[in-house]
Amino acid sequence: MHSANALLSRRPHRPAPQITLGDPEIALRLGRVHELCGLARHTLAVTIAAQLGGPVVWITQHAATEFLCPDAIAGHITPGHILFVTPAKRDMLLWAMEEALRDGHAPVVVADLTAPPAMVPIRRLHLAAEAGCGAGICRPLALLLTPGQGGAPGIETRWSLDPAHHHGAGHWTLSRLRARMAPPRDWLMTIRPSGLVPKISATGRSPALPDKEACSRLGAKEQPHVA
C-alpha cells in the first residue's frame, strides 16, 4: 500500500497543455480527440491547425467531392504544410488517423468524415494520441470533422461553427456543444491577423449573439470558401 507521503505532493498542479482561440474558455486539450461540426467546420479546423503549425495530416475519403482550396487557406496556413491522405477504403480512414497520431510527429491530425464514428474507434484514437505524446516530438491534436451537429461519443469536446454573416462579412457563431468540465456556450467570432477570435465590443464585452434560426436559413453559398 502506498503511504500518504507518496500519494500527496506539494508540487503545484499543472494544467494539461491546450490551445485557445482568443478566450481561455475556447480551449482544446492537446493529446485528445475533439469533434468539429457545423457548416464552417473546415474553417475552424484550418484556424486551429494554423495556430499549432505544420505538418498537418488531413485525411479524407478517396471518393470525396470537396477539398480545401489552397488559395482560400493560404492566409491562414501554408498549403504545403498540409499532407492530404486519401485511403482507398472507408474503413481505413480512422486507421490512418490512428497511425498518424501514434507517430507523434504531426501537431494536428484531421479526419473529414461523413458520419460520427462509434465509441470503440474513438477510444482507440485517444490511446493513439496519448502514445504519440511520448513517442514523437509533439502532443498531437485529433480533430474529427462530422456533418450536422455531430454526435460522436467519447470525444473530449464538441464544437460547432456556423456563418453569422448577418452581423457583417467574416462573422461566425462558435458553439461549445459538449465539454467534460464546461457547460454549452456560444461566441460571436471574427477573423483577426492572429486567427479566429471572439468579437469584443467597444465596451469590452461580447456583443449579442446571432439568432440561431437566422443562421440555419443561410444557404451553402454563404459558407466560408475553406468550409
DRENVODREN-780464 format. One record per residue (C-alpha): residue number from 1; x, y, z. Coordinates in Angstrom, 2 decimals. Layout:
BEGIN
<NUM; <X; Y; Z>>
...
This chain:
BEGIN
<1; <0.00; 0.00; 0.00>>
<2; <1.25; 3.50; -0.84>>
<3; <1.95; 5.83; 2.07>>
<4; <0.22; 9.20; 2.39>>
<5; <3.50; 10.96; 1.56>>
<6; <3.68; 9.07; -1.71>>
<7; <0.12; 9.96; -2.67>>
<8; <0.21; 13.64; -1.69>>
<9; <2.55; 16.23; -3.13>>
<10; <3.25; 19.91; -2.52>>
<11; <4.05; 20.44; -6.18>>
<12; <1.65; 22.87; -7.87>>
<13; <-0.97; 21.40; -10.19>>
<14; <-0.05; 21.86; -13.84>>
<15; <-2.97; 22.17; -16.24>>
<16; <-2.94; 19.92; -19.29>>
<17; <-1.38; 21.57; -22.39>>
<18; <-4.05; 23.13; -24.59>>
<19; <-4.65; 25.75; -27.24>>
<20; <-7.21; 28.56; -27.07>>
<21; <-8.87; 30.82; -29.64>>
<22; <-8.79; 34.25; -28.05>>
<23; <-10.66; 33.18; -24.90>>
<24; <-9.48; 30.84; -22.12>>
<25; <-12.87; 29.09; -22.32>>
<26; <-12.37; 28.23; -26.01>>
<27; <-9.81; 25.58; -25.23>>
<28; <-8.82; 22.28; -26.83>>
<29; <-6.63; 19.96; -24.81>>
<30; <-3.67; 18.52; -26.71>>
<31; <-3.24; 14.77; -26.96>>
<32; <-7.00; 14.22; -27.12>>
<33; <-9.78; 13.78; -29.71>>
<34; <-12.14; 16.68; -30.43>>
<35; <-15.14; 16.89; -32.75>>
<36; <-15.85; 19.83; -35.08>>
<37; <-19.21; 20.18; -36.80>>
<38; <-21.39; 22.89; -38.36>>
<39; <-21.38; 24.45; -41.81>>
<40; <-17.97; 26.10; -41.30>>
<41; <-16.20; 23.21; -39.56>>
<42; <-13.42; 23.27; -42.16>>
<43; <-12.77; 26.93; -41.37>>
<44; <-12.47; 26.06; -37.69>>
<45; <-10.12; 23.15; -38.39>>
<46; <-7.83; 25.29; -40.56>>
<47; <-7.72; 28.02; -37.88>>
<48; <-6.75; 25.51; -35.18>>
<49; <-4.15; 23.90; -37.43>>
<50; <-2.65; 27.30; -38.25>>
<51; <-2.13; 28.01; -34.55>>
<52; <-0.26; 24.76; -33.95>>
<53; <1.64; 24.79; -37.26>>
<54; <2.54; 22.01; -39.65>>
<55; <2.87; 19.42; -40.72>>
<56; <-0.86; 18.76; -40.69>>
<57; <-2.19; 15.36; -41.72>>
<58; <-5.61; 15.83; -43.37>>
<59; <-7.38; 12.54; -44.06>>
<60; <-10.41; 12.34; -46.32>>
<61; <-12.21; 9.67; -48.27>>
<62; <-10.89; 8.71; -51.69>>
<63; <-14.30; 9.41; -53.25>>
<64; <-14.67; 12.86; -51.63>>
<65; <-16.01; 15.59; -53.90>>
<66; <-14.98; 18.61; -51.79>>
<67; <-11.41; 19.61; -50.97>>
<68; <-9.65; 22.56; -49.38>>
<69; <-8.82; 25.37; -51.79>>
<70; <-5.09; 26.30; -51.47>>
<71; <-5.79; 29.95; -52.33>>
<72; <-8.51; 30.18; -49.67>>
<73; <-6.40; 28.79; -46.82>>
<74; <-3.12; 30.49; -47.77>>
<75; <-3.95; 33.42; -45.49>>
<76; <-4.14; 31.05; -42.52>>
<77; <-1.58; 28.32; -43.15>>
<78; <0.91; 27.46; -45.88>>
<79; <-0.84; 24.88; -48.11>>
<80; <2.44; 22.98; -48.47>>
<81; <2.34; 22.24; -44.73>>
<82; <-0.74; 20.04; -45.19>>
<83; <-0.31; 16.40; -46.14>>
<84; <-3.50; 15.06; -47.72>>
<85; <-4.21; 11.37; -47.23>>
<86; <-7.00; 9.63; -49.17>>
<87; <-7.37; 5.96; -48.17>>
<88; <-8.90; 3.76; -50.86>>
<89; <-11.31; 2.13; -48.40>>
<90; <-13.64; 3.92; -45.99>>
<91; <-12.74; 1.69; -43.04>>
<92; <-9.07; 2.63; -43.44>>
<93; <-9.69; 6.32; -42.75>>
<94; <-9.74; 6.04; -38.96>>
<95; <-6.89; 3.51; -39.10>>
<96; <-4.78; 6.09; -40.95>>
<97; <-5.66; 8.70; -38.33>>
<98; <-4.73; 6.33; -35.54>>
<99; <-1.32; 5.64; -37.09>>
<100; <-0.62; 9.35; -37.64>>
<101; <-1.47; 10.16; -34.02>>
<102; <0.64; 7.33; -32.64>>
<103; <3.64; 8.54; -34.66>>
<104; <3.60; 11.86; -32.79>>
<105; <5.25; 14.00; -35.48>>
<106; <2.19; 15.89; -36.76>>
<107; <0.78; 18.51; -34.33>>
<108; <-2.67; 18.21; -35.91>>
<109; <-4.37; 15.19; -37.49>>
<110; <-7.74; 15.81; -39.15>>
<111; <-10.24; 13.21; -40.35>>
<112; <-13.04; 14.53; -42.58>>
<113; <-15.92; 12.09; -42.04>>
<114; <-19.40; 11.63; -43.47>>
<115; <-20.81; 10.40; -40.13>>
<116; <-19.70; 10.29; -36.48>>
<117; <-17.69; 7.15; -35.58>>
<118; <-18.60; 4.76; -32.76>>
<119; <-17.18; 4.66; -29.24>>
<120; <-14.57; 1.93; -29.77>>
<121; <-12.74; 3.67; -32.67>>
<122; <-12.69; 6.94; -30.71>>
<123; <-11.26; 5.18; -27.68>>
<124; <-8.52; 3.80; -29.92>>
<125; <-7.83; 7.31; -31.23>>
<126; <-7.47; 8.65; -27.67>>
<127; <-4.97; 5.90; -26.86>>
<128; <-3.05; 6.57; -30.07>>
<129; <-2.86; 10.31; -29.29>>
<130; <-1.61; 9.56; -25.78>>
<131; <1.03; 7.24; -27.20>>
<132; <2.09; 9.89; -29.70>>
<133; <2.69; 12.38; -26.87>>
<134; <5.65; 10.28; -25.74>>
<135; <6.79; 8.69; -28.97>>
<136; <7.19; 11.75; -31.19>>
<137; <8.13; 15.41; -30.95>>
<138; <4.74; 16.93; -30.09>>
<139; <1.42; 16.32; -28.37>>
<140; <-0.85; 15.56; -31.36>>
<141; <-4.32; 17.03; -31.53>>
<142; <-7.01; 14.90; -33.20>>
<143; <-9.89; 16.66; -34.97>>
<144; <-12.92; 14.75; -36.25>>
<145; <-14.97; 16.70; -38.80>>
<146; <-18.57; 15.49; -38.86>>
<147; <-21.70; 16.80; -40.64>>
<148; <-24.73; 18.35; -38.99>>
<149; <-24.46; 18.72; -35.24>>
<150; <-22.00; 15.87; -34.88>>
<151; <-22.66; 13.33; -32.16>>
<152; <-19.51; 11.22; -31.78>>
<153; <-19.40; 9.52; -28.34>>
<154; <-16.40; 9.69; -26.06>>
<155; <-14.79; 12.83; -27.53>>
<156; <-13.08; 15.40; -25.30>>
<157; <-15.06; 18.38; -26.66>>
<158; <-17.51; 19.12; -29.48>>
<159; <-17.55; 22.49; -31.26>>
<160; <-19.83; 23.86; -33.97>>
<161; <-19.01; 26.79; -36.26>>
<162; <-21.69; 28.34; -38.46>>
<163; <-21.83; 31.50; -40.59>>
<164; <-23.28; 34.61; -38.92>>
<165; <-22.84; 36.95; -41.86>>
<166; <-25.99; 38.92; -40.96>>
<167; <-23.59; 40.59; -38.48>>
<168; <-21.34; 41.52; -41.39>>
<169; <-18.97; 39.60; -43.63>>
<170; <-16.49; 37.44; -41.78>>
<171; <-18.58; 36.64; -38.71>>
<172; <-19.36; 33.20; -37.31>>
<173; <-21.14; 31.66; -34.34>>
<174; <-18.93; 29.27; -32.39>>
<175; <-20.83; 26.92; -30.09>>
<176; <-19.36; 24.68; -27.42>>
<177; <-21.82; 21.80; -27.60>>
<178; <-20.03; 19.39; -25.29>>
<179; <-17.12; 19.51; -22.86>>
<180; <-16.25; 17.38; -19.86>>
<181; <-15.80; 20.31; -17.47>>
<182; <-17.74; 23.19; -19.04>>
<183; <-21.38; 23.92; -20.00>>
<184; <-22.61; 24.73; -23.52>>
<185; <-21.89; 28.29; -24.63>>
<186; <-21.89; 30.45; -27.79>>
<187; <-19.44; 33.10; -29.04>>
<188; <-19.66; 35.58; -31.91>>
<189; <-16.35; 35.16; -33.76>>
<190; <-14.45; 37.16; -36.34>>
<191; <-11.13; 36.90; -38.19>>
<192; <-8.09; 38.81; -36.98>>
<193; <-4.43; 38.51; -38.06>>
<194; <-3.98; 36.10; -35.15>>
<195; <-6.83; 33.93; -36.44>>
<196; <-10.43; 33.26; -35.42>>
<197; <-11.21; 35.12; -32.16>>
<198; <-14.28; 36.33; -30.25>>
<199; <-15.55; 39.73; -31.33>>
<200; <-15.37; 42.25; -28.49>>
<201; <-17.42; 45.46; -28.50>>
<202; <-16.11; 48.91; -27.61>>
<203; <-17.26; 48.34; -24.02>>
<204; <-15.01; 45.29; -23.75>>
<205; <-17.94; 42.87; -23.70>>
<206; <-19.08; 40.33; -26.24>>
<207; <-21.99; 41.65; -28.33>>
<208; <-25.37; 39.95; -28.53>>
<209; <-25.12; 36.54; -30.08>>
<210; <-26.67; 35.92; -33.50>>
<211; <-30.08; 34.41; -33.96>>
<212; <-29.52; 30.68; -34.49>>
<213; <-32.70; 30.39; -36.52>>
<214; <-31.37; 33.02; -38.91>>
<215; <-28.09; 31.10; -39.14>>
<216; <-29.92; 27.94; -40.06>>
<217; <-31.54; 29.71; -43.01>>
<218; <-28.21; 30.62; -44.57>>
<219; <-27.51; 28.64; -47.69>>
<220; <-24.37; 26.75; -48.63>>
<221; <-23.26; 29.66; -50.82>>
<222; <-22.73; 31.76; -47.68>>
<223; <-20.23; 29.35; -46.15>>
<224; <-16.58; 30.48; -45.99>>
<225; <-14.56; 29.35; -49.00>>
<226; <-12.47; 26.94; -46.91>>
<227; <-15.51; 25.22; -45.46>>
